[in-house]
């Protein structure tokens, strides 16, 4: 038997075994997800591919991992989660996102934060509530955003602690839309690095942050960005975020959110209050509207699951919202509110932990948006 034949034979045996092993791994992996036979107290992990298309990015390919667990495998603790998203596009853009909400034993500490690192185009429509529907420039930039809250429980369900916010935008280039538009460049158009320090007060009695069936979350945070601690711009941000969840029936939840953000000082364009995105005012591109201040509200009815008879894994939701951005309270007007509405389907992913995937379609006066994520929007 020749050496080349031996190598070929070993290669075929190896690839056959690897193929069988891969098939077995995939089968066990899918079975653990769809049948959810794991111990309810044990941690669970899932990773799934994503595919999207947008004119400014071409095709986008990525992966989204999710890890959920109870501290010390004690189900009397709240469910903690770490949620990630990575992507690359055919235009050589990339991004890494990481969100987390983690509780220690007995809810003594609560860590809530997010990380964004990306080289990804932003669509800039200008500043204010009366900006044109067509974007005035595409902003190419590298971005780093790290926001973290370290909160200590001081009373039952009441947490207090410092908040940190670091944002860096570099290699910024404004590419005007059209052949020869006149474009007024905003504050911070050359890029900036800003570090904010502040204090957060949170009331939180939710047990499952990915699918809240009853509870209240309310955050009040004051963050200062100051040159004294190496912030290029000097401004202050006040954030109020309140979410109320009320069960209507055993499988029906009415969820509401009121969000407000107020800025004072010299705020760079990328840290103005941005309206839109996959969570609040769905259907609008994040940053479609931006200004120093924002007031937004949304309401959602969730049916988890729908009593179909043949399956208990399918659910649905309908939602509507309204919001506006404004430079100061003299610029606030009821006529400036924008609306967003839509609905979606849900699929029960982890039965024991009551976690659903969501596919939402949102409509606005300017168009529509599609969103696929694990966990509810808020």
C-alpha positions as CSV (number, residue, x, y, z in Angstrom):
1,X,0.0,0.0,0.0
2,X,1.6,3.3,-1.1
3,X,2.1,6.2,1.3
4,X,-0.2,8.4,-0.7
5,X,-3.0,5.8,-0.6
6,X,-2.5,5.5,3.2
7,X,-2.7,9.3,3.6
8,X,-5.9,9.3,1.4
9,X,-7.4,6.5,3.4
10,X,-6.6,8.1,6.8
11,X,-8.0,11.4,5.4
12,X,-11.3,9.7,4.3
13,X,-11.7,7.9,7.6
14,X,-11.0,11.1,9.5
15,X,-13.4,13.2,7.5
16,X,-16.1,10.5,7.7
17,X,-15.7,10.3,11.5
18,X,-15.7,14.1,11.7
19,X,-18.8,14.3,9.5
20,X,-20.6,11.7,11.7
21,X,-19.4,13.5,14.9
22,X,-20.6,16.9,13.5
23,X,-23.9,15.4,12.6
24,X,-24.3,14.0,16.1
25,X,-23.2,17.3,17.6
26,X,-25.7,19.3,15.5
27,X,-28.5,16.8,16.3
28,X,-27.7,17.1,20.1
29,X,-27.4,20.9,19.8
30,X,-30.7,21.3,18.0
31,X,-32.4,18.8,20.3
32,X,-31.2,20.7,23.4
33,X,-32.7,23.9,21.9
34,X,-36.0,22.8,20.6
35,X,-36.8,20.1,23.1
36,X,-35.1,22.0,26.0
37,X,-34.4,18.9,28.1
38,X,-31.8,20.6,30.2
39,X,-32.2,21.1,34.0
40,X,-34.1,24.4,34.5
41,X,-31.4,25.6,37.0
42,X,-28.5,24.9,34.5
43,X,-27.0,27.5,32.2
44,X,-27.8,27.5,28.5
45,X,-26.0,28.7,25.4
46,X,-27.1,29.2,21.9
47,X,-25.4,30.6,18.8
48,X,-27.1,31.2,15.5
49,X,-26.2,32.8,12.2
50,X,-27.6,36.1,10.9
51,X,-28.0,37.4,7.4
52,X,-29.1,40.9,6.3
53,X,-28.9,43.3,3.4
54,X,-28.8,47.1,3.3
55,X,-27.8,49.4,0.4
56,X,-25.1,51.2,2.4
57,X,-23.5,47.9,3.6
58,X,-24.4,45.3,0.9
59,X,-24.7,41.8,2.4
60,X,-24.1,41.4,6.1
61,X,-23.1,38.0,7.6
62,X,-22.8,37.3,11.3
63,X,-23.4,35.2,14.4
64,X,-25.3,35.9,17.6
65,X,-24.5,34.0,20.8
66,X,-26.7,34.1,23.9
67,X,-25.8,32.7,27.4
68,X,-28.3,32.6,30.2
69,X,-27.9,31.4,33.8
70,X,-29.0,31.7,37.4
71,X,-26.4,32.7,40.0
72,X,-25.2,29.5,41.8
73,X,-27.8,27.6,39.7
74,X,-30.4,28.9,42.2
75,X,-33.7,29.6,40.4
76,X,-34.9,31.9,43.2
77,X,-32.3,34.3,41.8
78,X,-33.1,36.4,38.7
79,X,-32.2,35.1,35.3
80,X,-28.9,36.6,34.1
81,X,-28.0,37.0,30.4
82,X,-25.1,37.8,28.1
83,X,-26.1,38.6,24.6
84,X,-23.7,39.1,21.7
85,X,-23.7,40.0,18.0
86,X,-20.9,40.0,15.5
87,X,-21.0,40.8,11.8
88,X,-19.0,41.6,8.7
89,X,-20.2,43.0,5.4
90,X,-19.1,42.7,1.8
91,X,-18.0,46.4,2.0
92,X,-15.3,45.5,4.6
93,X,-17.3,46.8,7.6
94,X,-17.5,44.9,10.9
95,X,-18.9,45.1,14.3
96,X,-19.0,43.4,17.7
97,X,-21.8,44.0,20.2
98,X,-22.2,42.7,23.7
99,X,-25.1,43.4,26.1
100,X,-25.4,41.9,29.6
101,X,-27.6,42.0,32.6
102,X,-26.1,40.0,35.5
103,X,-27.4,39.5,39.1
104,X,-25.3,38.0,41.9
105,X,-26.6,35.6,44.6
106,X,-29.6,37.2,46.4
107,X,-29.6,40.1,44.0
108,X,-26.9,41.8,46.1
109,X,-25.3,43.3,43.0
110,X,-26.6,44.1,39.5
111,X,-24.3,44.7,36.6
112,X,-26.0,46.2,33.5
113,X,-24.1,47.3,30.4
114,X,-23.2,47.1,26.8
115,X,-20.2,47.2,24.5
116,X,-20.2,48.3,20.9
117,X,-17.1,48.2,18.6
118,X,-17.7,48.7,14.9
119,X,-16.6,50.2,11.7
120,X,-20.0,50.9,10.1
121,X,-21.7,53.7,8.2
122,X,-24.1,56.0,9.9
123,X,-26.8,57.8,8.0
124,X,-27.0,61.5,8.9
125,X,-30.2,63.4,8.3
126,X,-29.2,66.5,10.3
127,X,-30.2,67.7,13.7
128,X,-33.8,68.4,14.8
129,X,-37.4,67.2,14.3
130,X,-37.8,68.7,10.8
131,X,-34.9,67.2,9.0
132,X,-35.3,65.8,5.5
133,X,-36.4,62.2,4.9
134,X,-33.5,61.5,2.6
135,X,-30.2,61.5,4.5
136,X,-27.8,64.4,3.8
137,X,-24.6,62.4,4.3
138,X,-23.2,59.0,5.0
139,X,-20.8,59.0,8.0
140,X,-18.0,56.5,7.8
141,X,-16.2,56.0,11.1
142,X,-14.8,53.7,13.7
143,X,-16.7,53.6,16.9
144,X,-16.2,52.3,20.4
145,X,-18.9,52.5,23.0
146,X,-18.7,51.0,26.5
147,X,-21.4,51.7,29.0
148,X,-21.5,50.0,32.4
149,X,-23.6,50.2,35.6
150,X,-22.3,48.7,38.8
151,X,-25.3,48.8,41.2
152,X,-25.6,47.7,44.8
153,X,-29.0,46.7,46.2
154,X,-29.7,49.1,49.1
155,X,-33.4,48.2,49.6
156,X,-35.5,45.4,48.2
157,X,-35.4,45.8,44.4
158,X,-33.7,49.2,44.7
159,X,-30.2,49.5,43.3
160,X,-27.7,52.4,43.5
161,X,-24.3,52.8,42.0
162,X,-21.9,54.5,39.6
163,X,-22.3,54.6,35.9
164,X,-19.5,54.8,33.3
165,X,-19.9,55.8,29.7
166,X,-17.0,55.8,27.2
167,X,-17.5,56.8,23.6
168,X,-14.8,57.2,20.9
169,X,-15.4,58.0,17.3
170,X,-12.4,58.1,15.0
171,X,-11.5,58.1,11.3
172,X,-14.6,60.1,10.6
173,X,-15.6,61.0,7.1
174,X,-18.8,62.7,6.0
175,X,-19.7,61.6,2.5
176,X,-22.5,64.0,1.2
177,X,-25.5,62.5,-0.5
178,X,-26.1,63.8,-4.0
179,X,-23.6,65.5,-6.4
180,X,-23.1,68.9,-4.8
181,X,-25.3,69.4,-1.6
182,X,-24.5,72.1,0.9
183,X,-23.8,70.3,4.2
184,X,-23.3,72.0,7.5
185,X,-21.0,69.8,9.5
186,X,-22.1,69.2,13.1
187,X,-20.2,69.5,16.4
188,X,-17.8,66.6,16.7
189,X,-17.6,65.9,12.9
190,X,-13.9,65.3,13.2
191,X,-14.4,62.7,15.8
192,X,-14.0,62.8,19.6
193,X,-13.4,60.8,22.7
194,X,-15.7,61.4,25.6
195,X,-15.8,59.7,29.1
196,X,-18.7,60.2,31.4
197,X,-19.0,59.5,35.1
198,X,-22.3,59.5,36.9
199,X,-24.7,57.9,39.4
200,X,-27.7,55.6,38.7
201,X,-30.7,54.8,40.8
202,X,-32.7,51.7,39.6
203,X,-35.8,50.0,40.8
204,X,-36.0,46.5,39.3
205,X,-38.3,43.7,40.3
206,X,-38.1,41.7,37.0
207,X,-37.2,38.0,37.2
208,X,-36.5,37.4,33.6
209,X,-35.1,40.4,31.7
210,X,-35.6,38.7,28.3
211,X,-39.3,38.1,28.8
212,X,-40.9,40.0,31.6
213,X,-44.5,38.9,32.4
214,X,-44.9,41.1,35.5
215,X,-42.8,43.8,37.0
216,X,-41.4,47.3,36.9
217,X,-38.0,48.6,35.8
218,X,-37.2,52.3,36.3
219,X,-33.8,54.0,35.9
220,X,-32.8,57.5,36.7
221,X,-29.2,58.4,35.7
222,X,-27.1,61.6,35.7
223,X,-23.8,61.4,33.8
224,X,-21.3,64.2,33.4
225,X,-18.7,64.4,30.6
226,X,-15.9,66.7,31.7
227,X,-12.5,67.6,30.4
228,X,-11.2,67.1,34.0
229,X,-11.5,63.3,33.3
230,X,-10.3,63.4,29.7
231,X,-13.6,64.1,27.9
232,X,-13.1,66.3,24.8
233,X,-16.6,67.9,25.2
234,X,-18.2,69.2,28.3
235,X,-21.8,68.3,28.7
236,X,-24.3,66.5,31.1
237,X,-26.9,63.9,30.3
238,X,-30.0,63.0,32.3
239,X,-31.8,59.7,31.5
240,X,-35.1,58.5,32.7
241,X,-36.3,55.0,31.5
242,X,-39.4,53.4,33.0
243,X,-40.9,50.1,31.9
244,X,-44.1,48.6,33.3
245,X,-45.3,45.1,32.6
246,X,-48.8,43.9,33.6
247,X,-50.4,40.5,33.0
248,X,-53.8,40.7,31.4
249,X,-54.4,37.0,31.2
250,X,-52.2,34.0,31.9
251,X,-50.5,34.3,28.5
252,X,-51.1,38.0,27.7
253,X,-48.8,40.8,28.9
254,X,-49.3,44.5,28.4
255,X,-45.9,46.2,28.4
256,X,-45.3,50.0,28.4
257,X,-42.1,52.1,28.3
258,X,-41.5,55.9,28.8
259,X,-38.1,57.1,27.8
260,X,-36.6,60.6,28.2
261,X,-33.1,62.0,27.7
262,X,-32.0,65.5,28.3
263,X,-28.6,67.0,27.4
264,X,-27.0,70.3,28.4
265,X,-23.7,71.7,27.2
266,X,-21.7,71.1,24.0
267,X,-22.9,67.7,22.8
268,X,-21.2,66.0,19.8
269,X,-23.5,64.8,17.1
270,X,-23.0,61.1,17.9
271,X,-24.0,61.6,21.5
272,X,-27.1,63.6,21.0
273,X,-30.3,61.7,21.9
274,X,-30.9,59.3,19.0
275,X,-34.4,58.2,18.1
276,X,-35.0,54.8,16.4
277,X,-33.4,51.4,16.4
278,X,-34.4,47.8,17.2
279,X,-35.9,48.5,20.6
280,X,-37.6,51.9,20.8
281,X,-39.4,53.6,17.9
282,X,-38.9,50.5,15.7
283,X,-39.1,51.2,12.0
284,X,-36.8,54.3,12.2
285,X,-33.1,54.0,11.6
286,X,-31.2,54.7,14.8
287,X,-30.3,58.3,14.6
288,X,-32.9,59.2,11.9
289,X,-33.9,61.9,14.4
290,X,-31.3,63.4,16.8
291,X,-31.2,66.5,19.0
292,X,-30.3,67.4,22.6
293,X,-33.5,66.0,24.1
294,X,-35.9,63.2,23.4
295,X,-39.2,62.0,24.8
296,X,-40.6,58.7,23.5
297,X,-43.3,56.2,24.6
298,X,-44.3,52.7,23.4
299,X,-46.9,50.2,24.3
300,X,-46.9,46.5,23.4
301,X,-49.4,43.7,23.8
302,X,-47.8,40.3,23.9
303,X,-49.5,36.9,23.5
304,X,-47.1,34.3,24.8
305,X,-48.0,31.8,23.6
306,X,-51.1,31.9,21.3
307,X,-53.5,29.0,22.3
308,X,-53.4,27.2,18.9
309,X,-54.0,23.7,20.1
310,X,-51.3,22.0,18.0
311,X,-48.3,23.8,19.5
312,X,-47.6,26.0,22.5
313,X,-44.4,27.5,21.1
314,X,-45.8,30.2,18.9
315,X,-46.7,33.7,20.1
316,X,-47.3,37.2,18.7
317,X,-47.2,40.9,19.6
318,X,-48.6,44.2,18.4
319,X,-47.0,47.5,19.4
320,X,-47.2,51.2,18.8
321,X,-45.1,54.2,19.8
322,X,-44.6,57.9,19.5
323,X,-41.6,60.1,20.1
324,X,-39.9,63.3,19.2
325,X,-36.5,65.1,19.6
326,X,-36.2,68.8,20.4
327,X,-33.4,71.3,21.2
328,X,-35.1,72.7,24.3
329,X,-38.6,72.9,25.9
330,X,-39.4,75.9,23.7
331,X,-39.0,73.6,20.7
332,X,-41.2,70.9,22.1
333,X,-44.6,70.6,20.3
334,X,-47.3,67.9,20.1
335,X,-47.3,68.3,16.3
336,X,-43.7,67.1,16.2
337,X,-44.4,63.6,17.5
338,X,-43.5,60.8,15.0
339,X,-45.3,57.5,15.2
340,X,-44.3,53.8,14.9
341,X,-46.5,50.7,14.9
342,X,-46.3,47.1,13.9
343,X,-46.4,43.5,15.0
344,X,-44.5,40.3,15.1
345,X,-44.4,36.6,15.7
346,X,-42.7,34.8,18.6
347,X,-41.1,31.3,18.9
348,X,-40.5,29.8,22.3
349,X,-36.8,28.9,22.2
350,X,-36.0,27.8,25.8
351,X,-39.2,26.4,27.3
352,X,-37.9,26.0,30.8
353,X,-36.6,29.6,31.0
354,X,-39.5,31.2,29.1
355,X,-37.3,32.8,26.4
356,X,-38.7,33.6,22.9
357,X,-37.2,34.8,19.7
358,X,-39.0,37.7,18.0
359,X,-39.5,38.7,14.4
360,X,-41.0,42.2,14.2
361,X,-42.2,44.3,11.3
362,X,-42.5,48.0,12.1
363,X,-44.2,50.7,10.0
364,X,-43.6,54.5,10.0
365,X,-44.6,57.3,7.8
366,X,-41.3,56.9,6.0
367,X,-41.2,53.1,5.5
368,X,-40.7,49.9,7.4
369,X,-38.2,47.9,9.4
370,X,-37.6,44.2,10.1
371,X,-36.0,42.9,13.3
372,X,-35.0,39.4,14.4
373,X,-33.6,39.0,17.9
374,X,-33.8,36.8,21.0
375,X,-35.7,38.4,23.8
376,X,-38.3,41.1,23.7
377,X,-37.6,44.7,22.6
378,X,-37.9,46.0,26.2
